[in-house]
Structure formats: C-alpha cells, structure tokens
Amino acid sequence: MPPVQSENKRTRWLRLGLETYVSLPLFVLLLLAVIWGATFHFIRNEEAAARQAAAESVRELLETYEAQVARNVAGIDQTLKVVKYAVERKGAQGALAELGQQGLLPSGLVFVIGIADAQGNIVASHPAARPISVAGMPYFESHRSNSSDALYVARATRDGANRELHLHFTRRLNDARGDFAGIAIVEVDPAYFTSGYERSRQGEFGLLGVLGDDGIARSLRIGEQQSSGAPLSQADFHHELTAAPTPVDGVPRYTAARAMHGYKLVTVVGLSEEEQMAGFRQQRRSHMWEAGIASGVLLLVAGLVWFWSWQGAKARRRIRRDQETYAAASEASMDAFFVLEAERNRHGAIVDFRILAANSRAEQMAGRSKHELHGYSLCRWLPGMRRNGILEKLVHITENGGVHQEEWRNDMPEISVEWIHWQVVGVEGGVVAIVRDITERKVNEARIVHMAHHDTLTGLPNRSLIGDRLQQAILQAERQQQSLLVAFVDLDSFKLVNDSMGHTAGDELLKVVAERMVGCVRRADTVGRFGGDEFVLVLPQQHGGTADAMPLLEKVLEAVVHPITLEGQQVQVSCSIGVAVFPHDGDDADTLLMNADAAMYRAKELGKNNCQFYAHEMNATLEEKLALMEGLRKAVDEQQLRVVYQPKVELDTGRIFGVEALVRWEHPERGMVRPDQFIPLAEESGAIVQIGEWVLREACRQLRAWQDEGLPSLSVSVNVSPRQFDDRRLVNRVADALRDGGLDPGFLELEVTESLIMRDVQQAVDKMRELEAMGIALSIDDFGTGYSSLASLKSFPISRLKIDKSFVRELDSNPDDQAIARAIISMAHQLHMRVIAEGVETAQQRCFLEQNGCDEMQGYLFSRPLPAPEIGRLLKHPLTLAA
C-alpha cells in the first residue's frame, strides 16, 4: 500500500474515533466502571467498618458486664464473709439475727442466706424458710472434703425449700479447732446476673451469661429467654471480629469472654450478627440504588447527546426515543408523577380532574396500579380535596397557568404519608403534579431543632434555649413592670460522685436532680441545664417582689439534698444557688447570668447548700479568678512558668538520689502566684494538660543536662494531674518527652494521686502497665488521703508510696499520725514498695521516720525547692542529711 493511502486510512480512522457517537459510548463505559468500582469499594469498606464497630461494641459490652458481675459477686462474697465471721463468733442461731439488727443483711427479695451445720441441715436462714438438708449437694461435699476457704459457686439447682432454679454461693465454716462446722450459703436467682440486659443496646438476640470453670453456664440470657445449666465453655465465645454460630441456639453472633479475676467464673457476651449488620445492609441497598440511579442518569444524558449527534436518524425514530427517554426518567424518579385532565360541567366550570398517566412511584403512593389509576376521578379517589382547598388550587393553576409548589401536612387517609411536597405545572387542558413524600425530612428537621435547643441527657432546655427564654421573660417583665429572678444552681460534691462511681452514675444523678427541680417550679418557670452540673432557673414574679420566690428556692434545696440511690448505694449531694434579680441586678440576659453565677460562688464560700442573692461586691472575687485564668493561658507561651526541684534523700545514708519537679508561676504583674491558687484553675480550664507536658519535657531536658555535666546520677519525679492521666495520648506524650530530652526512661518517675487512680481502677492499671513496660517508675503521691483498698493497691505496678505531709506535720506530737505513718510504712514494705515522706521540717519528724523504717524523705529540713543551677551546685558539693 502506497504511503499516501496508508496515511489517509489512518486519518479516516482517527476522524471516526473522534466522532461523538463513537467515542461517547467508550467514555460512558469508563464512567460506569468508575461508578460501580467506587460503589463496591465503598461497600467493602463500610462492611469492614461495621464488623469492626460490632467488635468494639462487644468489647465495650464485655467491659461493662464484667464490671457489673464482678461487683455483684464481690458483694455476695462479702456477705458470706460477714456471715462466716458472725457464725464463728456468735454461733449459727444468733448470727443472722445480729446481722439483721445491724442492717448488714442484703434484701431478702433477691438473696436468701442460709447456714448449714456439719451434717448438712439448714439451721438458720434469712428470710425464714422451711428447714431442709443440703447433705449430698456438690457444694456441701466440696467444702466438707476440702479445707479451702475459697468461694464456691455451684450450678443452678432446685431443693426442697425453693423449687425454682437458683445459684448457691457458699463458704466453709470452721469450729474453734479449725474443723468443718458447716457452710454459709447465699442463694440467688440466676436472672440476677443478667438483669442488666438492655434491648435497645443488645437487640432481640443479644447474649449475656456467666459460666463456671467446669464448662456449665450458671446464668444465661438470650433476648428475653433466661436459662441455666447449658454446657458452654470460654472457648465458644472468642469471635469478636468474625461472627460464629453460638452453640446454645446456633444464631451467628459476635462474642467475647473473659475469666473473672479472683473467681472461677467467666463472663460472656454476644451481639447478633443480623442485628449488628442491619444498618450496613440497609446502606448497601442504598448505595446500590444510588449507583443505579447515577448510572441511569449517566446513560440518559449520554443517550441524549448521542441521539443529537446522530443527524441522519429519521423523525419517527427520534419521537420514539423521546418517548422512551420520558418513560425512563419518570420511572427512575423518586417522585410521584400525575398527569391530570380537567373535567368541566355543562357551564364550563372545572369540577374535577381525571388521571391520564402516572408512574411507579405514584402507584406506591396511591396503593393502586397504573391501569386502575388511568381515567380515575381525582375527587373520587381523594374526596377530602373538596374541603381542604387543594381542588381550588388545581383549578386556579389550570385556568391561570404557571408553577405552584408548597409543603403541607396530609389530612387525607387515602394517602399513607404525613408530610407532602407538591409541584404543580399548568398545561393545556389540565396540570402535571409532581408529589414527594417528605415525612422523613420533616421528622429529622423537628428532631434536629429539638436537639439544638435541649440537653440530650436531661431533656431540659440547653444554654441556647435558656438564653432565648430569659430574653423573652425580660421583655415580658418590662412590659408588665414586674421583677424576674435568675437562679444559677451548681451541685456540690458532684465531681466526687462522678470520679468514685463513674460517669454512668453521674449521668443518672443529673437526670434525677433535673426531675426534682422540674417538680419544684411553677408551670411558667424554666429549668435548664447550663452545662456539666450547672442548672439555671428563670422565675418570673407575679407580684413584683422576691419574697414569694424564697419558698420555691428552699424547696429546690430540700429536693436536691434528698438521698438518691445509685447502683444500689445511697448518695447525697447538695446544691449552691445564686440569684440575680431583674432589673435591680442587670437589665440583660448576660449580666443577670453573670451576677447569678457570682452569687452562686458566694454561696459555695459560705459552706454550700444555701442560697445567696447577688450583691455588687461579689464580682470582685469572680473578676480575680477570671484574670488569673486569662493570664494562665499566656503563661506557657510567654515563658512565665518556672520549674524548681526539691531534693529527695535516703534516710540511712543522707544521699540525694532524686529530685521532684515542681512548677512555679512568676506573673509579670502579680509576682509569684502560689501553686494552690493557679493549679486548681489550670485543672478547671484544661490548661493543666499543656502545663504538665511542658513541665515533663523541661524536667527530662534538665536531668539530661545534669548528666552531660557529669554530675552524680539521680532520678526526677513529675506529678501527673487527673486531666493528664485521662488524656488518651499520655503514654505517647511521655515517650516524646523522653525522646526529645534524650533521657533514659529508667531515670523518670511519675507521681499519681491515689484518688486519681481509684476513679477507674482497671483503666488506671492498664495505663500504668504501659508506662511500666517503658521502664518508667511509678509512685502514689499524697498516700493516705484517698480511699484505695489493699485489694486494689496490690494490683498497681507501684514502686514507691509517698506519705502525705498532712500526716508528717504532727509526727512528733500526734499519736494518731504516728500510728498512720507506721501502718503505711509496714504495709508498703510488705508489698515490696519503698516509702518516702514529704514535708519533713524538723529533726524529730526525721528521727521518728528513720526509727520506723521509712526509706526516704524530702522537705525543708534538708532543702527547699531550688532552681536548676542551685541543684547543680548542690550536686557538685553535696550536703549531708545531718547538715
């Protein structure tokens, strides 16, 4: 082939390839591949996320359930120990009576307590029950043949006194010679351990259970079905990431199990795969629909473009394509289409409309087929249109033309839709109506509006709605020339409840308090949650005075202070109330709230649990606090903070073995600000996290600098605040500080308070284990001022206890402080921990500590906290402890 002909052929093929009707289908195929590829990729990612979320839900459920069961079993075991002690001291006949008189027996509605003698006869019970013999029962024979004092959890059984299945928790009783004298028994319904089942959280096929180490279920609940005795083992419930059929009923579930510490029990939980993945499957259908609609729209547009590029097509083919395109568009739409033709009477007036055409969505909305709808009278189908004004609107659009659209709440029972959006277009001889179901959108909008203006926990008006209602109340008070009271309410000791019992109990406390406040006020009053444990009352006054509000405020004080039962434990909190009066204490919402807040702080200063009205001098204290908090935000950036170091010495050698890093604030205007002034403010504002990280980094850097100078080796201890400890990135922050400072982890010690780690023992232990694994030493600061138990203390990876200075201050004269110090030292040594005393200021204190085996000390007796250069000079020319 000649070169010219070859070039012409290539040109023709290139021109053909550039034609729209050739290249467009290829491009559309590429776009379809991208759409569906992205859709399936997104579906796979969502499926993986859904399974991961299910696994996290199972783990979270296991944590919660294990803690609940542990508390229940520990309470039962504690009851058995008390009964055992009372029986061995008073005898079986008098033990339960004495314990009952002392209020030490649990509720007889849930628990049955029994005492069996050495022959297995029940000799005493609470509540009273028919005497039976338990001889031959596995738990009785186990204690009789085994001298162990451990708790025994039997399988669910029936006996002569109780024909229902129940669990037996037992402990061995010994006589004065240590021989077998019987057993103490606590009976409980197996359902007691699964009563926390929440259908809203675990669905209809969730699983909760407690298994024994013998492979038999003690208590098992699946949905509403409760059972005991099923042969199940811990190995059957390790399916967190991949669902597997549960042996007891074959339902696929995500499951998890964990052996309880200290007891031969295993807690198991499970969530139904069908229920957990229902949301994903719904989303998958939605994505497939969206991809299908997008593909349809893409194909529609491409078909139109391709059609327009095909100039040689015949008119008949073009009309047919238009008809097919319209049909496809109407069927793919999520809206209902109705083509309506006007019907007129003999005078020419429109009296009704006849349906000429409708799409599939219209079929669903009408509940009739297209064939049934065709030619059907609109008013015959929907007779309510004659009375609700819709027919008049259709007539007006038909006669005048134009486009009309609106949203309205449906009142016609023939259409099962609550909210409708319709768009009506006038055409020759009738109208085209496009109808859409917008019920879900309206419901979501209403929910969003409610969520935006109400507190999600208590359901009370939130800060935004409080401000709006207060503004409206001010306007009304101005018009009616009346007074208005704004009360700022803050709960006393709420943080203690939240820290000691957990956030769930704290939330429940807030809900109960909110309900009580609402029950105290009048219908015209407003109770709102301002945030945290703060509430606001807006109290319009009907008679222009404030005296009529005092009974109401006293009623609120009395209602709040009434005891509340949380997790079986009675808790009592009070509240402090500050009141500002409009217009005397302010004529706008912000001023009234600010002055009521100042009055509330005054109420707290006066001992809490009281109500104070605002006085102008109250703002001075508040302004002082705000000024300090504002200055604290700039303290780190403007280098106003200083780190000083207090030496820690060994009592037996007098050697300096370490220093404690302490932060000081040198304010440019106020001078040195005491730590007891700014540390609580930093904790309250959250600035303590930034300050604590800066102190940690500065301490690591300074210790490395001393090491580089060749000074004697020593360690540095840094305090960790509660907010720092709660920070999820604490371990990473510590690792970064060590790496940036070039310091070996073995030279760093972190000090945590005992009240801090007792808020959530398991979480605290896990985080402390991570720090210990890095090689960092851990100590408990201010020991003796918190409420840690020996059982908890022994589980902490602690190497040192610090005796609080409140016990050291009067060691030379106070026998109680001396006894406490001896007990702490002895206990710490038994747990293989070192003991350091802080605040040692006199030789008599030091002498007492040394004589009683205390290992280390720090305090003004040896040295006050010093700047880094003075510590360097002290290390070069060390002092002795005697000096």
Disulfide bonds with the S-S distance in Angstrom:
none
